[in-house]
């Protein structure tokens, strides 16, 4: 309800009261006029008749004046109320008369309130930012320290606590001298304080003691602090533990020093150049020796400025391989030095990134003399091989001839000895018969030795006739033939899967005969002979093994097993000539294979041999 309406209602109520008073007054006058006391109240009635109309008229005038005054007072108050309501509601659509004092007052209030609101928001944002900054400073893992002009700590955050070992409670309000660091920090503070007062930001690195006495390397950035009047009030220091970084830098320095020494002391040619244009970055002394050019003249120039390569196509080939694989090793080529000398070099190169560009570090070794020596060695080897072949052929021919020629005398000795033994045994007595038996026995042994020598010689001279062999079938066939002479023995054969292989059938049969004969011979003293033969493909080779439970051998003499006439057991214990395993070794070698043995005394022996996958021409297939 508006103020003016309230005044109108009040005026109406007043008028109603006046009418009621007038009505009551009229009734009293009528009553008094009829009363016997009329004469007595005559003066009173005269006064009332004069006073009451005047009072009523005065009240009417006052009511009219109040009405008019209410209009003059309430209209501005209502307008002010409305303007304030609009101001509080930010009623932007309200249009006011610019000359209206109330409107001007509203505008002034609006500007004032907006300014106050902006300042309040700014103060809130600033307070929040300061709070966040304070929390960040206090909780940061990087050491942050504030100190006053006397170097007393006013802020010692979490990072500083972790880094130094001192808590904020122990440090705040104290100087480094009071913490036992005066020899380091106090003196340093005095030196840098003058620069700080002039607004300089200083980088101060050095070794600092922790609370436990451990020395660490600290990198510090010290910034000066000033108040609103630009008075120096203290310092803000950020600290980082750079001990690990310093160790890395030291290791890098040592590594660079080692690299530099190795780079310049290396006798080989070494050059670092840029890949895209061949710009030479660095060369060593080996470059000078091989190229004939001083290092200082080469650095800064391009590799294409020098004609090292005798054949430019070789350079293009090496660059193509380097771009494809990022690495080239042992690339052989011909170079020409600045003096015109030709060199055979073995080059290697690898690419790497440096300052955003691909670079090459290349090395080259002069192998000119090595190639000459290598060629001379090859020539001598060829000559030696020819000589050995000639001598071997002569020796084998001689051995074959001698062995063949010795057979007839041996047959005669053996035959005559048997005739004497059969026809004249009574005349020569017991001693004579013993001597004849020894002659016959040794003649037979000598005949067997000659046969083995002939076989040994034949193995080297017989051309290989390669065919695919079923090894398992061959082993069964050989064992079946040999068991005929061992019918009274208990022999157990354990035959595994044997891979087929390309080899000479007759020679490979000889290998199995010799191996199985050995197994039967050296296991003769066992109640039951067990022979285990196995095979498998391994690393591109057919691998075979034959294991027995015989007498075995001492491994320290294993190298003698496959040599001619080398025996590890006495002839009285086991018969034989000592050539059988030598024949095996020669056959396996001719097939580009390997043979070896394992064993222990009285624990049996295992013989191994491997054969590569041979091509039809007798060469091993390269896998």
C-alpha positions in Angstrom: 0.0 0.0 0.0 1.5 3.4 -1.0 2.0 6.2 1.4 -0.4 8.5 -0.4 -3.1 5.9 -0.2 -2.5 5.6 3.5 -2.9 9.4 3.9 -6.1 9.4 1.8 -7.6 6.7 4.0 -6.5 8.6 7.1 -8.2 11.8 5.8 -11.4 9.9 5.0 -11.5 8.5 8.5 -11.0 12.1 9.9 -13.9 13.4 7.8 -16.1 10.6 9.0 -15.2 11.5 12.6 -16.0 15.2 11.9 -19.4 14.2 10.5 -20.1 12.1 13.5 -19.1 14.9 15.9 -21.3 17.3 13.9 -24.2 14.9 14.1 -23.8 14.4 17.8 -23.5 18.2 18.3 -26.8 18.8 16.5 -28.5 16.2 18.6 -27.2 17.9 21.8 -28.4 21.2 20.7 -31.9 19.9 19.9 -31.9 18.2 23.3 -30.7 21.3 25.1 -33.3 23.4 23.4 -36.0 21.3 24.8 -34.5 21.2 28.2 -35.5 23.4 31.1 -31.8 24.1 31.6 -31.8 25.9 28.4 -31.4 29.2 30.1 -28.6 27.9 32.2 -26.6 26.5 29.3 -27.3 29.4 27.0 -23.8 30.9 27.1 -22.3 27.4 26.6 -24.5 26.8 23.6 -23.5 30.2 22.2 -19.8 29.3 22.5 -20.3 25.8 21.0 -22.2 27.2 18.1 -19.3 29.6 17.4 -16.4 27.2 18.2 -17.4 23.9 16.6 -18.0 25.2 13.1 -14.6 26.9 13.3 -13.0 23.7 14.4 -14.7 21.7 11.7 -13.6 24.3 9.1 -10.0 24.2 10.4 -10.0 20.4 10.3 -11.3 20.5 6.7 -8.6 23.0 5.8 -5.9 20.8 7.5 -7.2 17.8 5.7 -7.0 19.5 2.3 -3.5 20.8 3.2 -2.5 17.3 4.2 -3.9 15.9 1.0 -1.9 18.4 -1.1 1.2 17.9 1.0 0.9 14.1 0.8 0.9 14.5 -3.0 4.0 16.6 -3.0 5.9 14.3 -0.5 4.7 10.9 -1.6 5.3 11.3 -5.3 9.1 11.8 -4.9 9.2 9.1 -2.3 7.3 6.7 -4.5 9.6 7.5 -7.4 12.7 7.0 -5.2 11.3 3.7 -3.9 10.7 2.6 -7.5 14.1 3.7 -8.6 15.8 1.8 -5.7 13.7 -1.3 -6.5 14.8 -1.0 -10.1 18.4 -0.5 -9.0 18.3 -3.6 -6.9 16.7 -5.6 -9.7 19.0 -4.1 -12.3 16.0 -3.1 -14.4 17.8 -2.0 -17.5 14.6 -1.2 -19.4 13.6 1.6 -17.0 13.8 4.9 -18.9 14.4 8.1 -16.8 14.5 11.7 -17.6 18.2 12.8 -17.6 17.2 16.0 -15.8 15.5 14.2 -13.0 17.5 14.5 -9.8 16.2 11.1 -8.7 17.3 9.5 -12.0 20.7 11.1 -11.5 20.8 9.8 -8.0 19.9 6.3 -9.3 22.7 6.5 -11.9 25.2 7.5 -9.2 24.0 4.7 -6.9 24.3 2.2 -9.9 27.9 3.2 -10.7 28.8 3.1 -7.0 27.3 -0.3 -6.5 28.8 -1.7 -9.7 32.2 -0.4 -8.7 31.8 -1.9 -5.2 30.7 -5.2 -6.7 33.7 -5.3 -9.0 36.1 -4.4 -6.2 34.6 -7.1 -4.1 34.9 -9.7 -6.8 38.5 -8.6 -7.5 39.3 -8.8 -3.8 37.8 -12.3 -3.7 39.7 -13.4 -6.7 42.9 -11.9 -5.4 42.4 -13.6 -2.0 41.7 -17.0 -3.7 44.8 -16.6 -6.0 46.9 -15.7 -3.0 45.6 -18.7 -1.1 46.3 -21.0 -4.1 49.7 -19.5 -4.5 50.5 -19.9 -0.8 49.4 -23.5 -0.9 51.4 -24.1 -4.1 54.5 -22.5 -2.6 54.2 -24.5 0.7 53.4 -27.9 -0.9 55.7 -27.6 -3.9 58.3 -30.4 -4.2 60.8 -27.8 -5.4 62.4 -26.0 -2.5 61.1 -22.5 -2.1 62.5 -20.2 0.6 61.7 -16.6 1.6 64.0 -14.6 3.8 64.0 -11.0 5.2 66.8 -8.5 4.8 68.8 -10.2 7.6 68.5 -13.5 5.8 66.1 -15.0 8.4 63.7 -17.5 6.9 60.1 -16.4 6.6 59.0 -19.3 4.4 60.4 -22.8 4.3 58.2 -25.1 2.2 57.7 -28.8 1.9 60.3 -29.1 -0.9 62.9 -27.4 1.2 62.2 -29.7 4.1 62.6 -32.8 2.0 65.7 -31.4 0.3 67.5 -30.3 3.4 66.2 -32.5 6.2 65.3 -29.4 8.3 61.6 -28.8 9.1 60.0 -25.4 8.8 59.6 -25.2 12.6 63.4 -25.6 13.0 64.3 -23.0 10.3 61.7 -20.2 10.4 63.1 -17.0 12.0 66.7 -18.3 11.8 69.6 -17.5 9.6 71.7 -20.1 7.8 74.5 -19.3 10.3 72.3 -20.3 13.1 71.8 -23.7 11.4 75.5 -24.3 11.1 75.9 -23.2 7.4 77.5 -19.8 8.0 80.8 -20.8 6.3 78.8 -21.3 3.1 75.5 -19.3 3.0 76.3 -16.2 5.2 79.4 -15.3 3.2 77.5 -15.9 0.0 74.6 -13.8 1.1 76.8 -10.8 1.8 78.4 -11.0 -1.6 75.1 -11.2 -3.6 73.0 -8.9 -1.4 74.3 -5.8 -3.2 73.2 -7.1 -6.6 69.9 -8.2 -5.2 69.2 -4.6 -3.9 69.6 -3.4 -7.5 67.0 -5.9 -8.7 69.2 -8.5 -10.2 68.1 -12.1 -10.3 71.0 -14.4 -9.5 71.7 -18.1 -10.3 73.7 -19.6 -7.4 74.9 -23.2 -7.6 76.9 -24.9 -5.0 77.4 -27.7 -2.5 75.2 -27.6 0.6 75.1 -29.7 3.7 71.9 -31.5 4.7 70.9 -31.9 8.4 72.4 -35.3 8.5 75.8 -34.0 7.2 75.3 -35.3 3.7 76.6 -32.9 1.0 74.4 -32.3 -2.0 74.7 -30.1 -5.0 71.9 -27.4 -5.0 71.0 -25.1 -7.9 69.4 -21.9 -6.6 67.7 -19.0 -8.3 67.6 -15.9 -5.9 65.1 -13.1 -6.7 64.8 -9.9 -4.7 61.5 -8.7 -3.1 60.4 -5.1 -2.9 57.5 -3.4 -1.2 55.1 -0.8 -2.7 57.6 2.0 -2.0 60.3 -0.1 -3.8 62.2 -0.8 -0.6 64.2 -4.1 -0.5 62.4 -6.5 1.8 64.1 -9.8 1.3 64.6 -12.6 -1.1 62.7 -15.5 -2.7 64.9 -18.5 -3.5 63.9 -21.6 -5.5 66.2 -24.6 -4.9 66.7 -27.8 -6.9 68.7 -30.8 -5.9 70.9 -31.2 -9.0 73.3 -33.8 -7.5 72.2 -36.5 -10.0 72.4 -33.9 -12.8 75.9 -33.0 -11.8 76.9 -36.7 -11.8 75.4 -37.1 -15.2 77.2 -34.0 -16.4 80.5 -35.3 -15.0 79.9 -38.7 -16.5 79.1 -36.9 -19.8 82.3 -34.9 -19.5 84.3 -37.9 -18.9 82.6 -39.8 -21.7 83.2 -36.9 -24.1 86.8 -36.8 -23.0 87.2 -40.5 -23.6 85.5 -40.2 -27.0 87.7 -37.3 -28.0 90.8 -39.2 -27.0 89.6 -42.4 -28.8 88.5 -40.3 -31.8 91.9 -38.6 -32.2 94.1 -41.4 -31.1 92.5 -44.0 -33.3 94.9 -44.9 -36.2 92.0 -45.5 -38.5 90.4 -42.8 -40.7 87.3 -41.3 -38.9 85.1 -38.5 -40.2 81.8 -37.0 -39.1 79.8 -35.4 -41.9 76.3 -34.1 -42.6 74.3 -36.6 -44.7 72.3 -34.2 -46.9 75.2 -32.2 -48.3 78.4 -34.0 -47.1 79.6 -31.1 -45.0 82.6 -32.3 -42.9 82.1 -31.6 -39.2 85.2 -33.3 -37.7 88.1 -35.5 -38.7 90.9 -37.2 -36.8 94.6 -37.7 -37.4 93.9 -41.0 -39.2 92.1 -39.0 -41.8 95.3 -37.1 -42.5 97.4 -40.2 -42.8 95.0 -41.9 -45.3 93.9 -38.9 -47.3 97.2 -37.0 -47.3 95.2 -33.8 -46.4 95.6 -31.7 -43.2 92.5 -32.0 -41.0 92.1 -28.2 -40.7 91.7 -28.0 -44.5 89.0 -30.6 -44.6 86.7 -29.4 -41.8 84.0 -27.1 -43.2 84.3 -28.5 -46.7 82.2 -31.1 -48.4 83.1 -34.7 -49.1 82.2 -34.2 -52.7 85.0 -31.7 -52.9 87.5 -34.5 -52.5 87.9 -37.4 -54.9 88.7 -40.2 -52.5 86.8 -42.9 -54.4 88.6 -44.6 -57.3 85.2 -45.7 -58.5 82.3 -43.3 -57.8 79.8 -46.1 -58.2 81.3 -47.7 -55.1 80.5 -44.5 -53.1 76.9 -44.5 -54.5 76.5 -48.1 -53.5 77.7 -47.5 -50.0 75.4 -44.4 -49.6 72.4 -46.4 -50.8 73.1 -49.2 -48.3 73.5 -46.6 -45.5 70.2 -44.9 -46.4 68.4 -48.2 -46.6 69.8 -49.9 -43.4 71.2 -46.9 -41.4 74.5 -49.0 -41.1 77.2 -50.2 -43.3 80.0 -52.6 -42.1 83.2 -53.8 -43.8 82.6 -52.2 -47.2 85.7 -52.8 -49.3 86.7 -50.2 -51.9 89.6 -48.5 -53.6 90.6 -45.0 -52.6 93.0 -42.5 -54.0 94.8 -40.1 -51.7 95.6 -36.5 -52.5 99.2 -37.6 -53.4 97.8 -40.1 -55.9 98.5 -43.3 -54.0 95.9 -46.1 -54.3 94.7 -47.7 -51.1 92.4 -50.7 -50.5 90.2 -49.6 -47.5 87.6 -51.4 -45.4 84.9 -48.8 -44.5 82.1 -48.8 -42.0 79.5 -46.0 -41.4 76.4 -45.3 -39.4 73.9 -42.5 -39.4 72.7 -40.5 -36.4 70.8 -37.3 -35.6 72.7 -34.2 -34.5 71.0 -30.8 -34.0 68.0 -32.0 -36.0 70.0 -33.1 -39.1 71.1 -36.6 -40.1 74.9 -37.1 -39.9 77.3 -39.9 -40.7 80.2 -41.1 -38.7 82.4 -43.1 -41.0 85.6 -45.0 -40.4 88.0 -46.6 -42.9 91.0 -48.9 -42.4 93.8 -49.1 -44.9 94.1 -52.8 -45.6 96.4 -52.4 -48.6 99.3 -54.2 -46.9 96.9 -56.7 -45.4 95.6 -57.5 -48.9 99.1 -58.0 -50.2 99.9 -60.3 -47.3 96.6 -62.1 -47.7 97.2 -62.6 -51.4 100.7 -63.9 -50.7 99.3 -66.3 -48.0 96.7 -67.5 -50.5 99.4 -68.1 -53.1 101.5 -70.0 -50.6 98.5 -72.0 -49.5 97.7 -72.9 -53.1 101.3 -74.0 -53.6 101.3 -75.9 -50.3 98.0 -77.5 -51.1 99.4 -78.6 -54.5 102.5 -79.9 -52.8 100.5 -81.7 -50.1 98.2 -83.2 -52.8 101.2 -84.4 -54.7 102.9 -85.8 -51.6 99.7 -87.3 -50.4 99.1 -88.9 -53.7 102.6 -90.2 -53.8 102.4 -91.4 -50.2 99.0 -93.1 -50.8 100.3 -94.7 -54.0 103.4 -95.8 -52.1 101.3 -97.1 -49.2 99.0 -98.9 -51.6 102.0 -100.4 -53.5 103.8 -101.4 -50.4 100.7 -102.9 -48.8 99.8 -104.7 -52.0 103.4 -105.9 -52.4 103.6 -107.1 -48.8 100.7 -109.3 -49.1 102.5 -112.0 -51.2 105.4 -112.4 -48.7 103.0 -112.5 -45.8 100.9 -115.1 -47.5 104.1 -117.1 -48.1 105.2 -116.8 -44.5 101.8 -117.8 -43.3 101.5 -120.7 -45.7 105.0 -122.1 -45.0 104.5 -121.7 -41.3 101.3 -123.7 -41.5 103.0 -126.4 -43.6 105.8 -126.8 -41.0 103.2 -126.9 -38.2 101.2 -129.6 -39.9 104.0 -131.7 -41.4 106.9 -131.3 -38.9 105.3 -130.6 -35.6 106.8 -133.7 -34.0 110.3 -132.9 -35.0 110.3 -129.2 -33.8 108.9 -129.9 -30.3 106.6 -127.8 -28.1 108.8 -124.7 -28.3 108.9 -124.8 -32.0 105.2 -125.1 -32.3 104.7 -122.1 -30.0 107.0 -120.1 -32.2 105.2 -121.2 -35.3 101.8 -120.1 -33.8 103.3 -116.7 -33.0 104.6 -116.4 -36.6 101.1 -117.3 -38.0 99.3 -115.0 -35.6 101.4 -112.0 -36.4 101.3 -112.8 -40.1 97.5 -112.7 -39.9 97.6 -109.5 -37.8 100.0 -108.0 -40.4 97.7 -109.0 -43.2 94.7 -107.3 -41.4 96.8 -104.2 -40.9 97.7 -104.1 -44.6 94.0 -104.5 -45.5 93.1 -101.6 -43.2 95.8 -99.4 -44.7 94.5 -100.2 -48.1 91.0 -99.3 -47.0 92.3 -96.1 -45.4 94.1 -95.2 -48.7 91.1 -96.1 -50.8 88.8 -93.8 -48.8 90.8 -90.8 -49.8 90.9 -91.8 -53.5 87.4 -93.0 -54.1 85.1 -90.4 -55.6 81.9 -89.8 -53.7 78.7 -91.3 -55.2 76.0 -89.4 -53.4 72.6 -90.9 -52.9 69.8 -90.6 -50.4 70.4 -93.3 -47.7 67.8 -94.8 -45.4 70.1 -94.9 -42.4 67.8 -97.1 -40.2 67.7 -99.8 -42.9 71.4 -99.7 -43.3 72.1 -100.1 -39.6 69.7 -103.0 -39.3 71.5 -104.7 -42.3 75.0 -104.2 -40.8 74.0 -105.4 -37.4 72.3 -108.5 -38.8 75.5 -109.4 -40.6 77.7 -108.8 -37.6 75.5 -110.7 -35.2 76.1 -113.9 -37.1 79.6 -114.0 -35.6 78.1 -113.1 -32.1 75.3 -115.7 -32.0 76.2 -116.8 -28.5 75.9 -113.2 -27.0 72.9 -111.4 -25.5 72.7 -108.3 -27.6 70.0 -105.6 -27.3 69.7 -103.0 -30.0 67.8 -99.8 -29.3 67.2 -98.1 -32.6 65.7 -94.7 -32.7 64.5 -92.6 -35.7 67.4 -92.0 -38.0 67.1 -89.2 -40.6 67.8 -90.0 -44.2 70.8 -88.2 -45.7 72.6 -87.8 -49.0 75.9 -89.6 -48.8 78.1 -92.3 -50.4 76.5 -95.6 -49.7 79.6 -97.8 -49.5 81.5 -95.3 -47.4 78.6 -94.7 -45.0 78.2 -98.4 -44.7 81.9 -98.6 -43.7 81.2 -96.0 -41.0 78.4 -98.0 -39.4 80.4 -101.3 -39.7 83.4 -99.7 -37.8 81.2 -98.1 -35.2 79.1 -101.2 -34.5 82.2 -103.5 -34.5 83.7 -101.2 -31.9 80.6 -101.3 -29.8 80.4 -105.1 -30.0 84.1 -105.5 -29.3 84.4 -103.3 -26.3 81.2 -104.5 -24.6 82.2 -108.2 -25.0 82.9 -108.5 -21.3 79.3 -107.5 -20.3 76.7 -110.1 -19.5 74.3 -108.2 -21.8 75.4 -105.9 -24.6 73.2 -102.8 -25.1 73.7 -100.7 -28.2 71.6 -97.5 -28.6 71.6 -95.7 -31.9 69.7 -92.4 -32.3 69.5 -89.5 -34.7 67.8 -86.2 -35.3 68.0 -83.0 -37.5 69.7 -80.3 -35.5 70.9 -76.9 -36.8 70.6 -77.9 -40.5 72.6 -81.1 -39.9 71.7 -84.8 -39.5 73.1 -85.8 -36.1 73.7 -89.5 -35.2 75.0 -91.2 -32.1 75.8 -94.8 -31.1 76.1 -95.6 -27.4 77.3 -98.8 -25.8 77.8 -100.1 -22.2 81.3 -101.4 -22.8 84.7 -100.6 -21.4 84.6 -96.9 -22.3 87.7 -94.7 -22.3 89.4 -91.8 -20.4 88.3 -88.5 -21.9 91.8 -87.0 -21.6 92.8 -89.3 -24.4 89.8 -88.6 -26.6 91.8 -86.7 -29.2 93.8 -89.9 -30.0 90.7 -91.9 -30.9 90.5 -90.9 -34.6 94.2 -90.9 -35.4 96.0 -93.8 -37.3 97.5 -96.5 -35.1 96.4 -94.8 -31.9 94.9 -97.2 -29.4 93.6 -96.6 -25.9 93.6 -100.3 -24.9 96.3 -102.9 -25.2 96.1 -105.5 -28.0 96.0 -108.3 -25.3 92.7 -106.7 -24.0 91.0 -105.9 -27.3 92.2 -106.9 -30.8 92.5 -104.3 -33.6 94.9 -102.3 -35.6 94.0 -98.8 -34.5 92.9 -97.7 -38.0 89.1 -98.3 -37.9 88.1 -94.9 -36.3 90.7 -93.1 -38.4 88.8 -94.4 -41.5 85.5 -93.2 -40.0 87.0 -89.7 -39.4 88.3 -89.5 -43.0 84.9 -90.6 -44.4 82.9 -88.1 -42.3 85.4 -85.3 -43.2 85.0 -86.0 -46.9 81.3 -85.5 -46.4 81.9 -82.1 -44.7 80.8 -83.5 -41.4 82.1 -83.7 -37.8 82.9 -86.7 -35.5 83.6 -86.8 -31.8 83.2 -89.1 -28.8 82.3 -89.1 -25.1 82.9 -91.7 -22.5 84.2 -92.8 -19.1 86.2 -95.8 -18.0 83.9 -98.9 -17.5 80.8 -96.7 -18.2 80.6 -97.2 -21.9 81.2 -94.7 -24.8 79.1 -92.6 -27.1 80.3 -91.7 -30.6 78.7 -88.8 -32.5 78.9 -87.7 -36.0 76.9 -85.2 -38.1 76.4 -84.8 -41.8 75.2 -81.6 -43.6 72.6 -81.7 -46.3 74.9 -82.2 -49.3 74.1 -81.0 -52.8 74.5 -83.3 -55.8 78.0 -81.9 -56.5 79.2 -82.9 -53.0 79.2 -79.4 -51.4 77.2 -78.6 -48.3 74.0 -76.7 -48.7 74.2 -73.3 -47.2 71.1 -72.7 -44.9 
